[in-house]
């Protein structure tokens, strides 16, 4: 039985902190207070004192500005 190819995006081969930012400077924004709190909570659960780049990327991608999950 043939397998169905995955529809997920391929994983990049480089780490996020070594890749250039894909957004122009004018399109970049700041995390809202709710997003910042969620990133901090995620860092606490992982045993880190402060959120790192990956926590912040997760919060900006998965949470709306008011802290609710993005659809």
JONOR-V103329 format. One record per residue. RES is the residue in three letters. OMEGA is omega in radians with two decimals (* if undefined). Layout:
res=RES omega=OMEGA
res=RES omega=OMEGA
This chain:
res=UNK omega=-3.12
res=UNK omega=3.12
res=UNK omega=3.13
res=UNK omega=3.12
res=UNK omega=-3.14
res=UNK omega=3.11
res=UNK omega=-3.14
res=UNK omega=3.09
res=UNK omega=3.11
res=UNK omega=3.14
res=UNK omega=3.09
res=UNK omega=-3.07
res=UNK omega=-3.14
res=UNK omega=-3.14
res=UNK omega=-3.09
res=UNK omega=-3.09
res=UNK omega=3.08
res=UNK omega=3.11
res=UNK omega=3.04
res=UNK omega=3.14
res=UNK omega=-3.08
res=UNK omega=-3.11
res=UNK omega=3.04
res=UNK omega=-3.09
res=UNK omega=-3.10
res=UNK omega=-3.11
res=UNK omega=-3.13
res=UNK omega=-3.14
res=UNK omega=3.13
res=UNK omega=3.05
res=UNK omega=3.05
res=UNK omega=3.12
res=UNK omega=3.14
res=UNK omega=3.12
res=UNK omega=3.13
res=UNK omega=3.11
res=UNK omega=3.12
res=UNK omega=3.09
res=UNK omega=3.11
res=UNK omega=3.12
res=UNK omega=3.11
res=UNK omega=3.10
res=UNK omega=3.11
res=UNK omega=-3.13
res=UNK omega=3.13
res=UNK omega=3.10
res=UNK omega=3.11
res=UNK omega=-3.11
res=UNK omega=-3.13
res=UNK omega=3.06
res=UNK omega=3.11
res=UNK omega=-3.10
res=UNK omega=-3.10
res=UNK omega=3.08
res=UNK omega=3.14
res=UNK omega=3.10
res=UNK omega=3.12
res=UNK omega=-3.10
res=UNK omega=-3.12
res=UNK omega=-3.11
res=UNK omega=-2.99
res=UNK omega=-3.10
res=UNK omega=3.05
res=UNK omega=-3.10
res=UNK omega=3.14
res=UNK omega=3.10
res=UNK omega=3.11
res=UNK omega=3.14
res=UNK omega=3.08
res=UNK omega=-3.12
res=UNK omega=*
